């Protein structure tokens, strides 16, 4: 056991010596007053669980824990500056308004032309999250009918049925001696007759008081009933089919023609726009998930670990992460151009890989092998 611990301890010690020498060289050369801790480093953060989690002004998560470990190793003091979107954080880094960008920041060619990155510390990629409400609840059907404009048409049908009920009652009370005399009984009888025609397209048993004129009139009502049945059936079927198709997303190919939510300024947004998908950007995963639950979007495209963690933490909301990994990428810490922090932080990242620290953090936050 001691033989296993000693190499790890030795690597950690050598890593500290190398990092300390680099820091000493930079400070002595006067190349980086910010790195010499005058003032403390400005560390940009963007909340994206489980990498960056904010709770009552306190930050935690895998990226935060890794950064704070490196800062301690290098003797760095810092303050966190939150940014609502990834785009704002990258822009601030490119302008030198912050010294380090800490989140699950994907290394891309476009970003690398504007900012610098440390050695990658996490392998990731994109996946798709959907709302797996396969039950097709009554409320989902109502929302679908409302959004399609059918509920308004149903209201007009109800108004016509009400008028027909009153008309039937007044007509039969005047011409049919056997018709119930009390209004409530007469209205109930007429309502039954009207609804029988409207829902089944078949006439209720009624006396023919006017010969062939009466039969023609009854025939007109039968046509109306058939049209009502056809309209209601087709509208409900159409909405249910739409709801079913929304849940029929299994991979990237199924996103064509769907509305996709993404985190603003993220790699997912770039990939979705390049694929010419209908994209709605949101500040973070929570806002995207809320829109997915409300039916305003059909799916969320985002970083695999972020989507999987969010679905795991919200089991009651029936989210599912579907499809294989696509657009594989890597995370690194972002730095302004020509940052003196790049080399010492890269040394720390390499050392954290070699001594298994990053792997242990992965197990802590995701519970399995990478």
PEHU-V596389 format. One record per residue. RES is the residue in one small letter. OMEGA is omega in whole degrees, 0 to 359 (NA if undefined). D_FIRST is the distance of its C-alpha to the first C-alpha in whole Angstrom. Layout:
res=RES omega=OMEGA d_first=D_FIRST
res=RES omega=OMEGA d_first=D_FIRST
This chain:
res=x omega=180 d_first=0
res=x omega=180 d_first=4
res=x omega=179 d_first=5
res=x omega=184 d_first=5
res=x omega=185 d_first=7
res=x omega=179 d_first=9
res=x omega=179 d_first=11
res=x omega=179 d_first=12
res=x omega=180 d_first=13
res=x omega=179 d_first=15
res=x omega=181 d_first=16
res=x omega=180 d_first=17
res=x omega=179 d_first=19
res=x omega=179 d_first=21
res=x omega=179 d_first=22
res=x omega=180 d_first=23
res=x omega=181 d_first=25
res=x omega=180 d_first=27
res=x omega=180 d_first=28
res=x omega=178 d_first=29
res=x omega=179 d_first=31
res=x omega=179 d_first=33
res=x omega=181 d_first=34
res=x omega=180 d_first=35
res=x omega=183 d_first=37
res=x omega=181 d_first=38
res=x omega=182 d_first=39
res=x omega=181 d_first=41
res=x omega=180 d_first=43
res=x omega=184 d_first=44
res=x omega=188 d_first=44
res=x omega=178 d_first=42
res=x omega=178 d_first=44
res=x omega=181 d_first=42
res=x omega=178 d_first=39
res=x omega=174 d_first=39
res=x omega=173 d_first=40
res=x omega=358 d_first=43
res=x omega=178 d_first=44
res=x omega=180 d_first=40
res=x omega=175 d_first=39
res=x omega=185 d_first=41
res=x omega=178 d_first=39
res=x omega=178 d_first=40
res=x omega=174 d_first=39
res=x omega=185 d_first=40
res=x omega=178 d_first=39
res=x omega=183 d_first=38
res=x omega=5 d_first=35
res=x omega=183 d_first=32
res=x omega=175 d_first=32
res=x omega=181 d_first=34
res=x omega=179 d_first=36
res=x omega=178 d_first=38
res=x omega=180 d_first=39
res=x omega=178 d_first=41
res=x omega=179 d_first=41
res=x omega=182 d_first=37
res=x omega=177 d_first=35
res=x omega=181 d_first=32
res=x omega=185 d_first=30
res=x omega=181 d_first=28
res=x omega=179 d_first=30
res=x omega=181 d_first=30
res=x omega=180 d_first=27
res=x omega=180 d_first=26
res=x omega=182 d_first=29
res=x omega=175 d_first=28
res=x omega=179 d_first=25
res=x omega=181 d_first=26
res=x omega=178 d_first=29
res=x omega=179 d_first=27
res=x omega=184 d_first=25
res=x omega=180 d_first=29
res=x omega=184 d_first=31
res=x omega=171 d_first=33
res=x omega=187 d_first=35
res=x omega=172 d_first=37
res=x omega=179 d_first=39
res=x omega=175 d_first=39
res=x omega=183 d_first=42
res=x omega=175 d_first=43
res=x omega=186 d_first=45
res=x omega=182 d_first=46
res=x omega=177 d_first=46
res=x omega=181 d_first=44
res=x omega=179 d_first=47
res=x omega=180 d_first=48
res=x omega=179 d_first=44
res=x omega=178 d_first=44
res=x omega=180 d_first=48
res=x omega=179 d_first=47
res=x omega=180 d_first=44
res=x omega=180 d_first=47
res=x omega=181 d_first=49
res=x omega=179 d_first=47
res=x omega=175 d_first=47
res=x omega=183 d_first=43
res=x omega=180 d_first=41
res=x omega=174 d_first=38
res=x omega=186 d_first=38
res=x omega=171 d_first=35
res=x omega=174 d_first=35
res=x omega=187 d_first=35
res=x omega=182 d_first=37
res=x omega=177 d_first=37
res=x omega=178 d_first=38
res=x omega=180 d_first=41
res=x omega=181 d_first=44
res=x omega=179 d_first=46
res=x omega=181 d_first=44
res=x omega=176 d_first=43
res=x omega=183 d_first=46
res=x omega=182 d_first=47
res=x omega=176 d_first=43
res=x omega=180 d_first=40
res=x omega=169 d_first=37
res=x omega=170 d_first=33
res=x omega=179 d_first=31
res=x omega=179 d_first=30
res=x omega=181 d_first=27
res=x omega=175 d_first=28
res=x omega=182 d_first=30
res=x omega=182 d_first=33
res=x omega=184 d_first=37
res=x omega=171 d_first=39
res=x omega=185 d_first=40
res=x omega=174 d_first=43
res=x omega=179 d_first=43
res=x omega=175 d_first=46
res=x omega=187 d_first=48
res=x omega=178 d_first=48
res=x omega=184 d_first=51
res=x omega=182 d_first=52
res=x omega=181 d_first=54
res=x omega=188 d_first=57
res=x omega=179 d_first=58
res=x omega=181 d_first=61
res=x omega=175 d_first=60
res=x omega=179 d_first=59
res=x omega=178 d_first=62
res=x omega=179 d_first=64
res=x omega=178 d_first=62
res=x omega=178 d_first=63
res=x omega=179 d_first=67
res=x omega=183 d_first=67
res=x omega=180 d_first=65
res=x omega=179 d_first=68
res=x omega=183 d_first=71
res=x omega=181 d_first=72
res=x omega=176 d_first=72
res=x omega=178 d_first=75
res=x omega=178 d_first=76
res=x omega=179 d_first=76
res=x omega=177 d_first=77
res=x omega=177 d_first=80
res=x omega=178 d_first=81
res=x omega=178 d_first=80
res=x omega=178 d_first=83
res=x omega=179 d_first=85
res=x omega=178 d_first=85
res=x omega=178 d_first=86
res=x omega=180 d_first=89
res=x omega=179 d_first=90
res=x omega=179 d_first=89
res=x omega=180 d_first=92
res=x omega=177 d_first=94
res=x omega=184 d_first=94
res=x omega=181 d_first=95
res=x omega=180 d_first=98
res=x omega=185 d_first=99
res=x omega=178 d_first=99
res=x omega=182 d_first=100
res=x omega=188 d_first=103
res=x omega=185 d_first=104
res=x omega=182 d_first=102
res=x omega=181 d_first=104
res=x omega=182 d_first=101
res=x omega=181 d_first=99
res=x omega=183 d_first=97
res=x omega=180 d_first=99
res=x omega=185 d_first=96
res=x omega=183 d_first=94
res=x omega=178 d_first=91
res=x omega=179 d_first=92
res=x omega=178 d_first=93
res=x omega=179 d_first=90
res=x omega=179 d_first=88
res=x omega=180 d_first=90
res=x omega=179 d_first=90
res=x omega=178 d_first=86
res=x omega=180 d_first=86
res=x omega=181 d_first=88
res=x omega=182 d_first=87
res=x omega=176 d_first=83
res=x omega=179 d_first=84
res=x omega=186 d_first=85
res=x omega=185 d_first=82
res=x omega=183 d_first=80
res=x omega=184 d_first=81
res=x omega=180 d_first=84
res=x omega=182 d_first=86
res=x omega=170 d_first=89
res=x omega=179 d_first=89
res=x omega=181 d_first=93
res=x omega=175 d_first=95
res=x omega=175 d_first=99
res=x omega=188 d_first=101
res=x omega=189 d_first=103
res=x omega=176 d_first=105
res=x omega=185 d_first=105
res=x omega=175 d_first=104
res=x omega=180 d_first=103
res=x omega=179 d_first=101
res=x omega=178 d_first=99
res=x omega=179 d_first=98
res=x omega=178 d_first=97
res=x omega=177 d_first=94
res=x omega=177 d_first=94
res=x omega=179 d_first=93
res=x omega=178 d_first=90
res=x omega=177 d_first=89
res=x omega=177 d_first=88
res=x omega=180 d_first=86
res=x omega=179 d_first=84
res=x omega=179 d_first=83
res=x omega=179 d_first=82
res=x omega=180 d_first=80
res=x omega=181 d_first=78
res=x omega=182 d_first=77
res=x omega=181 d_first=76
res=x omega=181 d_first=74
res=x omega=183 d_first=73
res=x omega=181 d_first=72
res=x omega=179 d_first=71
res=x omega=179 d_first=68
res=x omega=180 d_first=67
res=x omega=181 d_first=67
res=x omega=180 d_first=64
res=x omega=177 d_first=62
res=x omega=178 d_first=62
res=x omega=178 d_first=61
res=x omega=179 d_first=58
res=x omega=181 d_first=57
res=x omega=179 d_first=57
res=x omega=180 d_first=55
res=x omega=184 d_first=52
res=x omega=179 d_first=52
res=x omega=183 d_first=50
res=x omega=180 d_first=47
res=x omega=183 d_first=46
res=x omega=181 d_first=48
res=x omega=181 d_first=51
res=x omega=183 d_first=52
res=x omega=180 d_first=52
res=x omega=180 d_first=55
res=x omega=179 d_first=58
res=x omega=176 d_first=55
res=x omega=188 d_first=55
res=x omega=174 d_first=51
res=x omega=179 d_first=50
res=x omega=173 d_first=47
res=x omega=185 d_first=46
res=x omega=178 d_first=48
res=x omega=183 d_first=47
res=x omega=174 d_first=44
res=x omega=179 d_first=43
res=x omega=179 d_first=44
res=x omega=179 d_first=48
res=x omega=182 d_first=48
res=x omega=181 d_first=47
res=x omega=179 d_first=50
res=x omega=178 d_first=52
res=x omega=178 d_first=52
res=x omega=178 d_first=52
res=x omega=175 d_first=56
res=x omega=175 d_first=54
res=x omega=190 d_first=56
res=x omega=171 d_first=54
res=x omega=181 d_first=53
res=x omega=177 d_first=51
res=x omega=182 d_first=50
res=x omega=184 d_first=48
res=x omega=184 d_first=44
res=x omega=181 d_first=43
res=x omega=179 d_first=45
res=x omega=178 d_first=48
res=x omega=181 d_first=48
res=x omega=178 d_first=47
res=x omega=179 d_first=50
res=x omega=178 d_first=52
res=x omega=178 d_first=50
res=x omega=182 d_first=51
res=x omega=180 d_first=55
res=x omega=180 d_first=55
res=x omega=174 d_first=56
res=x omega=183 d_first=54
res=x omega=182 d_first=53
res=x omega=175 d_first=49
res=x omega=174 d_first=46
res=x omega=182 d_first=45
res=x omega=180 d_first=42
res=x omega=183 d_first=38
res=x omega=183 d_first=36
res=x omega=180 d_first=33
res=x omega=180 d_first=36
res=x omega=181 d_first=38
res=x omega=179 d_first=35
res=x omega=181 d_first=34
res=x omega=179 d_first=38
res=x omega=179 d_first=39
res=x omega=182 d_first=36
res=x omega=181 d_first=37
res=x omega=184 d_first=40
res=x omega=183 d_first=41
res=x omega=183 d_first=44
res=x omega=173 d_first=46
res=x omega=172 d_first=45
res=x omega=175 d_first=44
res=x omega=175 d_first=42
res=x omega=190 d_first=40
res=x omega=174 d_first=42
res=x omega=179 d_first=42
res=x omega=175 d_first=40
res=x omega=175 d_first=38
res=x omega=183 d_first=40
res=x omega=181 d_first=41
res=x omega=181 d_first=37
res=x omega=182 d_first=36
res=x omega=178 d_first=33
res=x omega=173 d_first=33
res=x omega=173 d_first=33
res=x omega=181 d_first=34
res=x omega=182 d_first=38
res=x omega=175 d_first=39
res=x omega=178 d_first=43
res=x omega=178 d_first=44
res=x omega=180 d_first=43
res=x omega=177 d_first=40
res=x omega=180 d_first=39
res=x omega=189 d_first=36
res=x omega=185 d_first=35
res=x omega=180 d_first=33
res=x omega=178 d_first=31
res=x omega=177 d_first=30
res=x omega=176 d_first=29
res=x omega=180 d_first=27
res=x omega=180 d_first=25
res=x omega=179 d_first=25
res=x omega=179 d_first=24
res=x omega=179 d_first=21
res=x omega=173 d_first=20
res=x omega=186 d_first=21
res=x omega=182 d_first=18
res=x omega=174 d_first=15
res=x omega=182 d_first=16
res=x omega=180 d_first=18
res=x omega=178 d_first=21
res=x omega=179 d_first=19
res=x omega=176 d_first=18
res=x omega=178 d_first=21
res=x omega=180 d_first=23
res=x omega=180 d_first=21
res=x omega=185 d_first=22
res=x omega=184 d_first=26
res=x omega=173 d_first=27
res=x omega=179 d_first=24
res=x omega=180 d_first=23
res=x omega=178 d_first=22
res=x omega=NA d_first=25
